[in-house]
């Protein structure tokens, strides 16, 4: 009997820990609102649908004063229904920009100088997901994945990587954004210093000169290009040194003795 009680208590502790991991929402950031709703629904998976009070408490324990004030102004039948409360939070504090504005925001994304390929890919994906969710909320057909994929490739700061990914698309046009993302991250991980913006050095070392660093990067790029996109060199076409007058080798027509003799005889 004690074992059963302990097991039940562990389940409760795990569920409570999951509920406490929800990020607190203050209603100032539409993207944070979207993430909050997703976290709440994940936490709800461990709470019975019939336990509406507990689901409601989960929301109220993790929202700020502005959201609580908005919920107090709602009718009782709305404020007591967890699903309707989430709907109110989404409609009032969630994303309200038009899809055209969100699309413009996505196209405005460019990889920053200290930003890694992985971090930039995640930033683009988040902007695309916000756009798609807004379109779905309005009953519109979402933009296809290739819109995100093509923008990501074209806005990378490494133009050599950009050209390589475009060449990869010509070979496999059906690649998704996630496939292109993994290829780009794999390329970046092979270059020295690519992840320097995310990982600080643990031990002190002699700083590398910019010239040495540049040479290493160029060497890595050239090696990768040779391995991934090597093509047989064209054979050079050798010019013939034969005389156009008599066909013999070793002289040109202007110096050809036969041509000179022919001209003398004509004169």
C-alpha positions, 0 to 999 in steps of 0.5 A, spaced: 500 500 500 505 504 501 508 503 494 502 505 491 502 511 495 509 513 493 508 512 486 502 516 486 506 522 489 511 521 484 506 522 479 503 528 482 510 531 483 512 530 476 506 533 473 507 539 478 514 540 475 511 540 468 506 545 470 511 550 473 516 550 467 511 554 463 514 561 462 510 566 465 506 571 460 505 578 461 501 580 454 507 584 451 510 580 446 505 576 441 510 571 440 511 569 447 503 569 447 503 563 442 509 559 446 505 560 452 499 557 449 503 551 446 506 550 453 499 550 457 496 545 452 502 540 453 501 541 460 494 540 460 496 533 457 497 530 464 491 533 466 484 530 465 479 534 461 474 533 466 478 537 471 477 544 468 479 548 475 486 545 475 487 547 468 484 554 469 489 555 475 494 553 471 493 559 466 492 564 472 498 562 476 502 563 470 499 570 467 501 577 469 496 583 472 494 585 465 491 579 463 488 577 469 484 584 469 482 582 462 479 576 464 476 579 470 472 583 465 469 577 461 462 574 463 463 568 468 461 563 463 467 565 459 472 566 465 471 559 468 472 555 461 479 554 460 479 553 453 475 560 452 480 563 457 486 561 452 482 563 446 481 570 449 488 570 451 490 569 444 485 574 441 487 580 445 494 578 447 496 574 441 499 576 434 494 581 430 498 583 424 496 581 417 500 576 414 503 581 409 506 584 415 509 578 417 511 576 410 515 582 410 518 581 417 520 574 414 523 577 408 527 582 412 531 577 416 538 577 414 544 573 418 548 578 422 555 578 423 556 574 429 550 570 428 551 562 427 548 558 421 544 554 427 541 560 430 539 564 424 536 558 421 532 558 428 530 565 427 527 564 420 523 558 422 520 562 428 518 568 424 515 563 418 511 559 423 508 565 426 506 567 419 503 560 418 499 560 424 496 567 423 494 565 416 491 558 419 487 563 424 484 567 418 483 561 414 488 562 409 492 557 405 499 557 408 505 559 404 509 553 402 515 551 406 520 552 400 518 560 401 522 559 408 527 555 405 529 559 399 529 566 403 534 562 408 539 560 403 539 567 399 540 571 406 546 567 408 552 571 409 557 566 407 556 567 399 560 560 398 555 556 402 549 560 399 552 558 392 553 551 394 546 550 397 543 553 391 547 547 387 544 542 391 537 544 390 538 543 382 540 536 384 535 535 389 529 540 388 524 537 393 529 538 399 525 541 405 528 547 409 530 542 415 534 538 410 537 545 407 538 547 414 542 541 416 546 541 410 548 548 412 549 547 419 554 541 417 558 546 412 559 551 418 561 546 423 567 544 418 569 551 418 574 553 424 571 559 428 564 558 425 561 557 432 565 562 436 559 567 437 556 561 441 561 558 445 566 562 449 574 559 450 575 555 456 582 556 457 587 562 455 591 561 448 595 565 444 590 569 439 591 567 432 592 573 427 587 575 422 591 572 416 592 565 419 585 565 421 583 567 414 588 562 410 585 556 414 578 558 412 579 559 405 583 552 405 577 549 408 572 552 403 577 550 397 578 543 400 570 542 401 569 545 394 574 540 391 570 534 395 563 536 393 563 539 387 569 537 383 569 536 376 574 534 370 578 539 367 577 541 360 583 539 356 586 545 352 585 545 345 592 546 342 593 550 336 596 547 330 603 550 328 603 547 321 604 552 315 597 554 312 601 554 305 604 548 304 602 544 311 609 543 313 611 544 320 616 549 323 614 555 320 608 560 318 605 561 311 608 568 311 615 565 311 613 559 307 619 558 302 614 554 297 609 560 297 615 565 296 617 561 290 610 561 287 610 568 288 616 569 284 614 565 278 608 568 277 612 575 277 
